Amino acid sequence: MMKIAVFHNYYQQLGGEDILFDDEKALLVGNGHKLKCMTRHNHEIGAKGRFNTAVATIWNKASYQAVKRLLEWQPQVAHFYNTFPLISPAAYYAARAMHVPVVQALQNYRLLCPGAFFLRDGRVCESCLGRLVPWPALARRCYRQSRAATAAVATMLAVHRVLKTWREVVDVYIAPTAFARQKFIEGGLPGERIVVKPNFIYTDPVPGDGKGGFALFVGRLSEEKGIKTMLAAWSRLDQSIPLKIVGAGPLEREVQDFMGRHPGLAYLGHQSVEEVLALMREAKVLVFPSEWYEGLPRTIIESLASGTPVIASRLGAMESVIEHGRTGLHFNPGKVEELAARVEWAFAHPMELELMRREARAEFEARYTAERNYQALMEVYQMAMERARVRRARG
């Protein structure tokens, strides 16, 4: 079995990158591999101070040395999840110095966008895509609404583009969707080294039957998630189509007020993972009206695993993952009438929806199980080791 070094900078709040890191660690250990981990956490930023953090974001000398010491263990692969801000790209160079192949997960768009999400004021923004220096982000204070913090990120990106870090020092990148892969190619990363490997669910949930008779939304209650579009669509629907909303966020009061004016609609607030999966099994459809690119939403994978079709905006990851007419339905983002029409169609066509349920579960089994993910991850590692071998042979 392989020895694998893994590296991750945790966020302030548990996010998709953090969950993937924890799940893939468990997956590798469960399959008999030996791991050594280096983790940092953003709560350390306060202790380091803003200036020191800004410098470390570009090149963390201490991280470089720490990575070299860890790699004296001689693993076959160094797998990086999030290096921002405290590990820094210096870690790649440490791995190269120790002759260890580098794999980098691309769970957000940080290498192309200082804000990481191609999102500004609740809408898609690609102003910095392909720029050597992402100056529009600096003008708009896209990272933490701070010009100084954004300048640190922008400088890190520009410096490492000049050094060709992204093109030459990373052996293989992992993108969660074909859409994300294409965006990174547009941003200048080498397409031949970007592999599409979707995220997964470590424990396979039991599929449901959709007999609850309601539509379900699960997610953050915020502008970019398309909450206002969904509520406007429901205001046009027949009151016999119930909706349940799970989540919290800045639009929570607006959601509560809307639900209170419309019978048959229920706001459930925060729910545990087990409670969410139980709701998904009972729901006729999951509504996913997001108006930004997303990464690969775990909510969609859980819905497919539950056998629940997804009505999703035709945008970014949602368009990549949901096949219209097979595992769900698409509508154009922000189009209220179109979303309402898709919901009406789903509730009026039970036989077609039942076929979609079977296809949704089949899609999960084909692409998003732990077993499939493990196989794909091993292929990525083999690709990275082969590329490193060829590079060393060339001198």
C-alpha positions in Angstrom: 0.0 0.0 0.0 1.1 3.6 -0.7 2.4 6.2 1.7 0.6 9.5 1.1 1.3 12.9 2.6 -1.8 15.1 2.8 -1.9 18.9 3.4 -4.9 21.1 4.2 -5.6 24.6 5.5 -9.0 24.5 7.3 -11.4 27.4 6.9 -13.0 29.3 9.8 -16.2 27.4 9.2 -16.5 23.8 7.9 -16.8 24.0 4.2 -16.8 21.6 1.2 -13.0 21.5 1.0 -12.8 20.5 4.7 -15.4 17.8 4.3 -13.7 16.3 1.2 -10.3 16.3 3.0 -11.8 14.5 6.0 -13.7 12.0 3.8 -10.7 11.2 1.6 -8.5 10.7 4.6 -10.9 8.2 5.9 -11.2 6.5 2.5 -7.4 6.1 2.1 -6.9 4.8 5.7 -9.9 2.5 5.2 -8.2 1.0 2.2 -4.9 0.3 4.0 -2.8 3.3 3.0 -0.4 5.0 5.4 -0.9 8.8 5.8 0.9 11.7 7.4 -1.0 14.9 7.6 -0.1 18.6 7.9 -3.1 20.8 8.7 -3.4 24.5 9.5 -6.5 26.4 10.5 -7.5 30.0 9.7 -8.0 30.7 13.4 -4.2 31.0 13.5 -4.3 34.2 11.4 -5.1 36.4 14.4 -2.0 35.2 16.3 0.3 35.7 13.3 -0.9 39.2 12.5 -2.1 40.6 9.1 1.4 41.6 7.8 3.0 38.2 8.6 0.0 36.4 7.2 0.2 38.4 3.9 3.9 37.5 3.5 3.2 33.9 4.3 0.4 33.7 1.8 3.0 34.4 -1.0 5.8 32.3 0.4 5.8 30.7 3.8 9.4 29.8 4.7 8.4 27.9 7.8 5.9 25.9 5.8 8.6 25.1 3.2 10.9 23.6 5.9 8.1 21.8 7.7 6.9 20.1 4.5 10.5 19.0 3.7 10.8 17.5 7.1 7.5 15.6 6.8 8.5 14.3 3.3 11.6 12.7 4.7 9.1 9.9 5.3 9.4 9.3 1.5 5.7 9.1 0.5 4.8 8.2 -3.0 2.5 11.3 -3.4 1.9 14.7 -1.7 -1.8 15.5 -2.0 -2.7 19.2 -1.3 -6.2 20.3 -0.7 -6.2 23.9 0.4 -2.9 25.7 0.8 -4.3 29.2 1.3 -3.3 31.2 3.2 -1.0 29.5 5.8 0.7 26.6 3.9 1.3 28.6 0.7 2.7 27.5 -2.7 6.1 27.2 -1.1 5.0 23.7 -0.1 4.9 22.6 -3.7 8.6 23.5 -4.1 9.4 21.6 -0.9 7.8 18.5 -2.4 9.7 19.0 -5.7 13.0 19.3 -3.7 12.2 16.0 -2.0 11.3 14.4 -5.4 7.7 13.7 -4.3 4.9 14.1 -6.9 2.4 16.9 -6.3 -1.4 16.6 -6.6 -3.6 19.6 -6.0 -7.3 19.5 -5.5 -9.3 22.3 -7.1 -12.4 22.7 -5.0 -12.7 26.4 -5.5 -11.4 28.9 -8.1 -8.8 30.6 -5.9 -6.0 30.2 -8.5 -8.1 32.3 -10.9 -10.1 34.6 -8.6 -9.0 36.2 -5.4 -12.5 35.8 -4.0 -12.3 32.0 -4.9 -15.8 31.7 -6.2 -16.3 33.9 -9.3 -18.9 35.7 -7.3 -19.5 39.3 -6.6 -22.7 41.0 -5.2 -24.6 37.8 -5.5 -23.8 37.3 -9.2 -21.3 35.5 -11.4 -18.1 37.6 -12.0 -15.2 36.6 -14.2 -13.4 40.0 -14.3 -10.1 38.4 -13.2 -10.2 35.3 -15.3 -7.0 35.0 -17.4 -5.4 38.2 -16.0 -1.7 38.1 -14.9 -2.6 40.6 -12.2 -6.2 40.4 -10.9 -6.6 44.1 -10.4 -10.4 44.2 -10.7 -10.6 42.2 -7.4 -8.3 44.7 -5.7 -10.5 47.6 -6.8 -13.6 45.8 -5.5 -12.0 44.4 -2.3 -13.2 40.9 -3.2 -11.4 39.0 -0.4 -12.9 39.7 3.0 -14.0 43.1 1.8 -10.5 44.3 2.5 -8.2 46.0 0.0 -5.1 44.9 2.0 -6.2 41.3 2.3 -7.2 41.2 -1.4 -3.8 42.7 -2.3 -2.1 39.8 -0.5 -4.1 37.2 -2.5 -3.6 39.1 -5.8 0.1 39.4 -5.2 0.4 35.7 -4.4 -1.5 34.8 -7.6 0.6 37.2 -9.8 4.0 36.1 -8.3 3.3 32.4 -8.9 2.0 33.0 -12.4 5.3 34.7 -13.2 7.2 31.8 -11.5 5.0 29.4 -13.5 4.2 27.6 -10.3 0.8 26.5 -11.4 2.0 25.3 -14.9 5.2 23.6 -13.9 5.4 22.6 -10.2 2.1 20.8 -9.8 2.0 17.3 -11.4 -1.7 16.7 -11.5 -4.8 18.8 -10.6 -8.1 17.3 -9.6 -11.3 19.2 -10.7 -14.7 18.1 -9.4 -16.6 18.7 -12.7 -16.0 19.1 -16.4 -17.2 22.7 -16.1 -14.5 23.5 -13.5 -11.8 21.8 -15.6 -12.7 24.0 -18.5 -12.6 27.2 -16.4 -9.1 26.4 -15.2 -8.0 25.7 -18.7 -9.4 29.2 -19.7 -7.4 30.6 -16.7 -4.1 29.2 -18.0 -3.7 25.8 -16.3 -2.4 22.9 -18.4 -5.5 20.9 -19.5 -3.5 17.7 -19.9 -2.8 17.7 -16.2 -6.3 18.5 -15.0 -8.3 15.3 -14.2 -12.0 15.3 -13.5 -12.7 13.3 -10.3 -16.0 14.2 -8.6 -16.6 14.3 -4.9 -18.4 11.5 -3.2 -20.4 10.4 -0.1 -18.4 8.2 2.2 -21.4 6.3 3.6 -24.0 5.2 1.0 -27.4 6.4 2.1 -30.5 4.3 1.4 -32.6 5.6 -1.5 -36.2 6.7 -0.9 -39.5 6.5 -2.7 -40.5 10.2 -2.9 -43.9 9.6 -1.3 -43.7 12.7 0.9 -45.3 14.7 -2.0 -43.2 17.9 -1.5 -40.3 19.8 -3.1 -37.2 20.4 -1.0 -34.6 23.0 -0.8 -31.4 22.5 1.3 -28.7 25.1 1.5 -27.6 28.6 2.6 -30.3 31.2 2.5 -28.4 33.8 0.5 -28.8 35.8 -2.7 -26.5 33.7 -4.8 -28.3 30.5 -4.0 -31.3 31.7 -5.9 -33.6 31.9 -2.9 -35.5 34.9 -4.2 -36.0 33.2 -7.6 -37.4 30.1 -5.9 -39.8 32.1 -3.6 -41.0 34.1 -6.6 -41.6 30.9 -8.5 -43.7 29.4 -5.7 -45.8 32.6 -5.5 -46.9 31.7 -9.1 -47.5 28.0 -8.4 -50.7 26.2 -7.4 -50.9 26.1 -3.6 -51.2 22.3 -3.8 -47.4 22.0 -4.4 -45.8 22.1 -1.0 -42.2 23.2 -0.4 -39.9 22.5 2.6 -36.8 24.7 3.1 -33.8 23.6 5.2 -31.0 26.0 6.0 -30.0 29.3 7.5 -28.4 32.5 6.3 -28.9 36.3 5.7 -32.3 35.8 3.9 -33.8 33.7 6.7 -36.3 36.4 7.9 -37.5 36.9 4.3 -38.0 33.2 3.9 -39.9 33.0 7.2 -42.2 35.9 6.2 -42.9 34.3 2.8 -43.6 30.9 4.3 -46.0 32.4 6.8 -48.1 33.9 4.0 -48.3 30.7 2.0 -50.0 27.6 3.4 -48.4 24.3 2.6 -44.9 25.7 2.8 -42.6 24.9 5.7 -39.3 26.4 6.9 -37.4 23.8 8.9 -34.3 25.8 9.8 -31.0 23.9 10.4 -31.3 20.1 10.2 -28.7 17.3 10.9 -27.3 15.3 8.0 -29.4 12.4 8.9 -32.6 14.5 9.0 -31.7 16.1 5.6 -31.2 12.6 4.0 -34.5 11.5 5.4 -36.3 14.5 3.9 -34.5 13.9 0.6 -35.8 10.3 0.5 -39.3 11.6 0.9 -39.2 14.5 -1.4 -40.4 14.4 -5.0 -37.7 16.7 -6.2 -34.8 18.8 -4.9 -34.9 22.4 -6.0 -31.4 23.8 -6.6 -31.8 27.4 -8.1 -28.3 28.6 -7.5 -27.1 31.6 -9.5 -23.4 31.1 -9.2 -21.1 28.4 -10.5 -20.8 26.3 -7.3 -18.1 23.6 -7.0 -19.7 20.2 -6.8 -22.5 20.6 -4.2 -22.7 17.8 -1.7 -26.5 18.4 -1.6 -26.8 17.4 -5.2 -24.8 14.2 -4.7 -27.0 13.4 -1.6 -30.1 13.9 -3.7 -28.9 11.6 -6.4 -28.0 9.0 -3.8 -31.5 9.3 -2.3 -33.0 8.7 -5.8 -34.4 12.2 -5.9 -34.3 14.2 -9.2 -32.9 17.7 -9.1 -34.5 20.8 -10.6 -31.4 22.9 -11.1 -30.3 26.1 -12.8 -28.5 25.6 -16.1 -25.2 27.0 -14.9 -21.8 25.8 -13.9 -21.5 22.6 -11.9 -25.3 22.1 -12.0 -25.4 21.8 -15.8 -22.4 19.4 -15.7 -23.8 17.1 -13.1 -27.6 17.0 -13.8 -28.7 15.6 -17.1 -31.9 17.3 -18.2 -34.8 14.8 -18.6 -32.8 11.9 -17.1 -31.6 12.8 -13.5 -33.5 16.0 -13.2 -34.6 19.2 -15.0 -32.8 22.4 -16.0 -34.1 26.0 -16.1 -32.2 29.2 -16.9 -30.8 30.8 -13.7 -33.0 33.6 -12.3 -36.0 32.8 -14.6 -38.9 32.6 -12.3 -41.6 31.5 -14.8 -39.3 28.8 -16.1 -38.6 27.4 -12.7 -42.3 27.4 -11.9 -43.0 25.5 -15.1 -40.4 22.8 -14.3 -41.9 22.3 -10.9 -45.4 22.0 -12.3 -44.3 19.5 -14.9 -42.5 17.3 -12.3 -45.6 17.1 -10.1 -47.9 16.5 -13.1 -45.8 13.6 -14.5 -45.4 10.9 -11.8 -44.4 8.1 -14.2 -41.6 10.2 -15.8 -40.5 11.3 -12.4 -40.3 7.7 -11.2 -38.0 6.9 -14.1 -35.9 9.9 -13.1 -35.6 8.6 -9.6 -34.1 5.3 -10.9 -31.7 7.2 -13.1 -30.7 9.5 -10.4 -29.8 6.6 -8.1 -28.0 4.9 -11.0 -25.9 8.0 -11.6 -24.9 8.1 -8.0 -23.8 4.4 -8.1 -21.9 5.0 -11.3 -20.0 8.2 -10.2 -20.3 9.2 -6.6 -19.7 6.2 -4.3 -16.7 5.8 -2.1 -15.6 2.8 -4.1 -15.6 4.7 -7.4 -13.9 7.6 -5.8 -11.1 5.4 -4.5 -10.5 3.9 -7.9 -10.3 7.3 -9.5 -8.0 8.7 -6.8 -5.6 5.8 -7.3 -5.5 6.6 -11.0 -4.7 10.2 -10.2 -1.8 9.2 -8.0 -0.4 6.8 -10.6 -0.6 9.6 -13.2 1.3 12.0 -10.9 4.0 9.4 -10.2 4.4 8.6 -13.8 4.7 12.3 -14.7 7.3 12.8 -12.0 9.3 9.8 -13.2 9.4 11.1 -16.7 10.4 14.6 -15.5 13.3 13.1 -13.5 14.4 11.0 -16.4 14.6 14.1 -18.6 16.8 15.8 -15.9 
